[in-house]
Amino acid sequence: MIVTIDTGGTKTLVSSFNKNGTIGTSIKFPTPANPKEYVALLKETVRTHYSHAEVEVVVLALPGIVKDGVAVWCNNLGWANFNAGKELSDLLPGTPLLVENDANLAGLAETRALNPIPVSSLYITVSTGIGSGFITNGSIDPGLQLSEAGRALVEYDGRVQSWENFASGKTIAKVYKKFARDITSKRTWRQIADRISRGFLAIIPIAQPDVIIIGGSIGSYFERYGDMLKAILKEHLPSHIPCPKIIKAQHPEQAVIYGCYYYGKDYLASKKTKK
């Protein structure tokens, strides 16, 4: 069994997968703002449900920069230098714990769901903030593992600012006084497509992914602005740089959990290979 944990800015989702890749019952709880309270609640939850099961590995997703098991910065939680690997090393005593960025894991799951798997893909989640995951040959790209595309600096509205500062779901709700689900105006969606395009116009010429996958709360409404976004990108990208295929995430709500599963499965496979 692989235990998977998706830690979000508002809620945490704990689940498990059997050896056939079938997902089990999920447990949700509000993510505590205090890291110590989070550790205590997560230990209680996982031990209550899985201490008597044969768990081979636990995979923990965190919404921020993760380096060597340390959450260097989780913007929406306000956590800095949270050593999750150390604090949760005894989550299930004797069971390995893997810690990774949530967007990287979501990108892994969404890319593995494609047929054929592209050589390079870029997963972007547009929700409270903007997160990114670069996937190469079906695996998280080690050279871009710490990337934060949402922090890309772009000139917008007369000043240089981070992409997520003017294109995140949080900002869109603030500017237009509506959640994405309630926006029906084509004019408004065209403006949102323009906001989202600014970051892509900076990133695409550098990364040149084969496929861009958009998830998150804004990604869920891709059909409302997708064609507009593609048109803007095709209009502004240099003629020698092709516009990548841009698609909606297939499972925007469960992508992170499935990414945890694939990450854990790869880890277990690598252990067997080394033997």
Wavefront OBJ file of the C-alpha trace (Angstrom):
o trace
v 0.000 0.000 0.000
v 1.068 3.575 -0.750
v -0.284 6.321 1.523
v -0.673 9.699 -0.189
v -1.093 13.130 1.413
v -2.136 16.267 -0.461
v -1.551 19.290 1.763
v -3.417 22.325 0.447
v -3.686 25.891 1.602
v -7.144 25.236 3.060
v -7.550 21.452 3.334
v -5.451 18.296 3.558
v -6.487 15.092 1.791
v -5.113 11.734 2.945
v -5.698 8.617 0.868
v -4.090 5.316 -0.126
v -3.559 3.106 -3.156
v -3.275 -0.668 -3.320
v -0.746 -2.503 -5.503
v -3.171 -2.382 -8.455
v -3.419 1.407 -8.298
v -6.936 1.486 -6.893
v -7.592 4.451 -4.629
v -9.000 3.833 -1.170
v -11.136 5.888 1.188
v -10.031 9.506 1.537
v -9.899 11.524 4.747
v -10.106 15.336 4.697
v -9.355 17.907 7.351
v -8.726 21.672 7.359
v -4.985 22.405 7.094
v -3.875 24.022 10.375
v -2.039 27.318 9.924
v 0.480 26.310 12.575
v 3.031 23.693 11.372
v 3.185 22.034 14.810
v -0.592 21.600 14.865
v -0.437 20.259 11.308
v 2.190 17.666 12.297
v 0.174 16.531 15.317
v -3.101 16.254 13.392
v -1.495 14.482 10.437
v 0.208 11.935 12.699
v -3.058 11.249 14.496
v -4.956 10.826 11.220
v -2.433 8.596 9.461
v -1.725 6.398 12.468
v -5.414 5.930 13.192
v -6.157 4.702 9.681
v -2.934 3.034 8.533
v -0.809 1.914 11.505
v -2.051 -1.669 11.140
v -1.748 -1.773 7.339
v 1.243 -2.895 5.260
v 2.357 0.527 4.032
v 5.456 0.491 1.806
v 5.918 4.243 1.418
v 4.218 7.529 2.326
v 4.276 10.419 -0.154
v 3.608 13.937 1.135
v 2.756 16.840 -1.184
v 3.311 20.400 0.063
v 2.193 23.650 -1.621
v 5.563 25.357 -1.936
v 9.251 25.022 -2.665
v 10.497 21.694 -1.294
v 14.219 20.955 -1.023
v 15.600 17.843 0.671
v 12.394 17.358 2.654
v 12.270 20.992 3.774
v 9.409 23.285 2.783
v 11.530 26.347 2.120
v 8.473 28.509 1.568
v 4.739 27.761 1.385
v 3.225 31.090 0.402
v -0.454 30.358 1.052
v 0.272 28.779 4.439
v 2.967 31.213 5.527
v 5.334 28.328 6.364
v 9.063 28.952 6.042
v 11.846 26.382 6.436
v 9.437 23.741 7.727
v 11.471 20.525 7.918
v 8.643 18.155 7.057
v 11.011 15.264 6.392
v 12.380 15.462 9.924
v 9.193 16.391 11.782
v 7.236 13.587 10.123
v 9.993 10.967 9.838
v 8.117 8.822 12.364
v 4.711 9.362 10.763
v 4.546 5.597 10.366
v 7.677 4.277 12.102
v 9.880 2.277 9.737
v 8.048 3.475 6.607
v 9.922 5.746 4.137
v 8.512 9.281 3.729
v 8.925 11.177 0.445
v 8.215 14.922 0.345
v 7.598 16.826 -2.904
v 5.981 19.964 -4.302
v 2.275 19.526 -5.080
v 2.371 21.054 -8.594
v 5.270 18.795 -9.570
v 3.233 15.781 -8.470
v 0.072 16.994 -10.210
v 2.098 17.489 -13.383
v 3.460 13.976 -13.056
v -0.037 12.490 -12.807
v -1.527 14.551 -15.630
v 1.403 13.805 -17.940
v 1.275 10.061 -17.222
v -2.415 10.173 -18.190
v -1.529 11.278 -21.743
v -1.035 8.821 -24.595
v 1.606 9.029 -25.840
v 3.517 10.611 -22.962
v 5.155 13.787 -24.356
v 8.892 14.368 -24.140
v 8.284 17.586 -22.228
v 5.213 19.009 -20.553
v 4.479 21.975 -18.327
v 1.737 21.696 -15.737
v 0.341 24.980 -14.445
v -2.193 25.181 -11.646
v -4.081 28.475 -11.514
v -5.941 28.642 -8.229
v -5.194 30.656 -5.077
v -1.714 31.170 -6.529
v 0.036 29.816 -9.617
v 2.125 26.667 -9.304
v 4.164 24.817 -11.908
v 5.602 21.406 -12.648
v 8.040 20.625 -15.466
v 7.877 16.980 -16.571
v 10.452 15.414 -18.912
v 9.993 11.918 -20.358
v 7.229 11.244 -17.850
v 9.234 12.190 -14.744
v 9.679 15.376 -12.714
v 12.577 17.251 -14.309
v 15.354 17.345 -11.672
v 16.855 20.506 -13.128
v 13.536 22.380 -12.839
v 12.230 20.717 -9.676
v 12.466 23.937 -7.658
v 10.944 26.159 -10.344
v 8.221 28.607 -9.354
v 6.675 29.801 -12.615
v 4.050 31.772 -10.722
v 6.865 33.971 -9.450
v 8.047 34.815 -12.973
v 8.483 38.583 -13.235
v 6.394 40.136 -15.982
v 5.482 43.704 -16.876
v 1.736 44.156 -16.462
v -0.348 47.266 -15.933
v 2.712 49.491 -16.142
v 4.923 47.731 -13.609
v 7.010 44.607 -13.185
v 5.321 42.088 -10.909
v 5.040 38.347 -10.380
v 2.725 36.474 -12.740
v 0.509 35.135 -9.948
v 0.121 38.649 -8.561
v -2.209 39.567 -11.439
v -3.334 36.221 -12.918
v -4.080 33.896 -9.975
v -7.584 32.755 -9.076
v -7.386 34.829 -5.910
v -6.626 37.983 -7.889
v -9.279 37.255 -10.517
v -11.937 36.907 -7.805
v -10.756 40.175 -6.233
v -10.680 42.149 -9.506
v -13.918 40.884 -11.026
v -15.820 40.421 -7.731
v -16.803 36.899 -8.795
v -15.478 33.368 -8.585
v -14.545 31.748 -11.894
v -17.631 29.534 -11.827
v -19.856 32.629 -11.850
v -18.111 34.496 -14.687
v -20.041 34.179 -17.959
v -19.005 37.358 -19.783
v -16.823 36.627 -22.845
v -15.232 40.038 -22.463
v -14.183 39.221 -18.904
v -12.797 35.825 -19.913
v -10.853 37.492 -22.735
v -9.260 39.782 -20.157
v -8.475 36.788 -17.935
v -6.956 34.968 -20.932
v -4.763 38.015 -21.517
v -3.589 37.973 -17.893
v -2.757 34.275 -18.058
v -0.991 34.642 -21.408
v 1.594 37.087 -20.029
v 3.398 34.455 -17.992
v 3.242 31.900 -20.773
v 4.733 34.367 -23.241
v 7.745 34.661 -20.955
v 8.071 30.928 -20.188
v 7.318 29.251 -23.536
v 10.336 30.635 -25.463
v 12.625 29.397 -22.657
v 11.133 25.979 -21.889
v 9.387 25.199 -25.214
v 7.270 22.343 -23.805
v 5.399 20.031 -26.153
v 2.253 20.285 -24.030
v 0.920 22.732 -21.451
v -1.654 21.350 -18.999
v -3.733 23.839 -17.029
v -5.303 22.763 -13.735
v -6.586 24.364 -10.555
v -9.826 26.252 -10.054
v -9.286 28.421 -13.154
v -8.186 25.382 -15.125
v -11.558 23.796 -14.419
v -13.166 26.414 -16.664
v -10.657 26.104 -19.503
v -13.412 25.755 -22.108
v -14.489 29.357 -21.354
v -11.159 30.944 -22.260
v -8.932 28.262 -23.811
v -9.424 29.302 -27.452
v -8.836 32.952 -26.541
v -5.619 32.059 -24.727
v -4.320 30.020 -27.659
v -5.109 32.848 -30.067
v -3.224 35.396 -27.943
v -0.171 33.131 -27.665
v -0.101 32.356 -31.386
v -0.371 36.064 -32.170
v 2.539 37.123 -29.957
v 4.999 34.218 -29.986
v 7.879 34.570 -32.476
v 7.175 32.739 -35.743
v 10.011 30.249 -35.170
v 8.695 29.197 -31.740
v 5.613 26.986 -32.043
v 2.714 27.372 -29.658
v 2.539 24.208 -27.530
v -0.571 22.098 -27.380
v -2.618 23.510 -24.490
v -5.104 21.285 -22.684
v -7.229 21.154 -19.573
v -6.173 18.887 -16.713
v -8.141 15.642 -16.777
v -8.450 15.327 -12.991
v -7.843 18.779 -11.488
v -9.170 17.790 -8.062
v -7.281 14.486 -7.711
v -4.134 15.158 -9.754
v -1.904 15.673 -6.701
v -3.051 12.468 -4.980
v -2.474 10.429 -8.144
v 0.886 12.137 -8.577
v 1.809 11.006 -5.057
v 0.896 7.472 -6.071
v 3.070 7.507 -9.217
v 5.949 9.072 -7.290
v 5.740 6.383 -4.623
v 5.401 3.638 -7.235
v 8.539 4.871 -9.034
v 10.412 4.930 -5.731
v 9.469 1.344 -4.947
v 10.396 0.240 -8.481
v 13.828 1.886 -8.173
v 14.423 0.051 -4.893
v 13.692 -3.295 -6.566
v 15.995 -2.428 -9.474
v 18.889 -1.634 -7.099
v 18.456 -5.028 -5.482
l 1 2 3 4 5 6 7 8 9 10 11 12 13 14 15 16 17 18 19 20 21 22 23 24 25 26 27 28 29 30 31 32 33 34 35 36 37 38 39 40 41 42 43 44 45 46 47 48 49 50 51 52 53 54 55 56 57 58 59 60 61 62 63 64 65 66 67 68 69 70 71 72 73 74 75 76 77 78 79 80 81 82 83 84 85 86 87 88 89 90 91 92 93 94 95 96 97 98 99 100 101 102 103 104 105 106 107 108 109 110 111 112 113 114 115 116 117 118 119 120 121 122 123 124 125 126 127 128 129 130 131 132 133 134 135 136 137 138 139 140 141 142 143 144 145 146 147 148 149 150 151 152 153 154 155 156 157 158 159 160 161 162 163 164 165 166 167 168 169 170 171 172 173 174 175 176 177 178 179 180 181 182 183 184 185 186 187 188 189 190 191 192 193 194 195 196 197 198 199 200 201 202 203 204 205 206 207 208 209 210 211 212 213 214 215 216 217 218 219 220 221 222 223 224 225 226 227 228 229 230 231 232 233 234 235 236 237 238 239 240 241 242 243 244 245 246 247 248 249 250 251 252 253 254 255 256 257 258 259 260 261 262 263 264 265 266 267 268 269 270 271 272 273 274 275
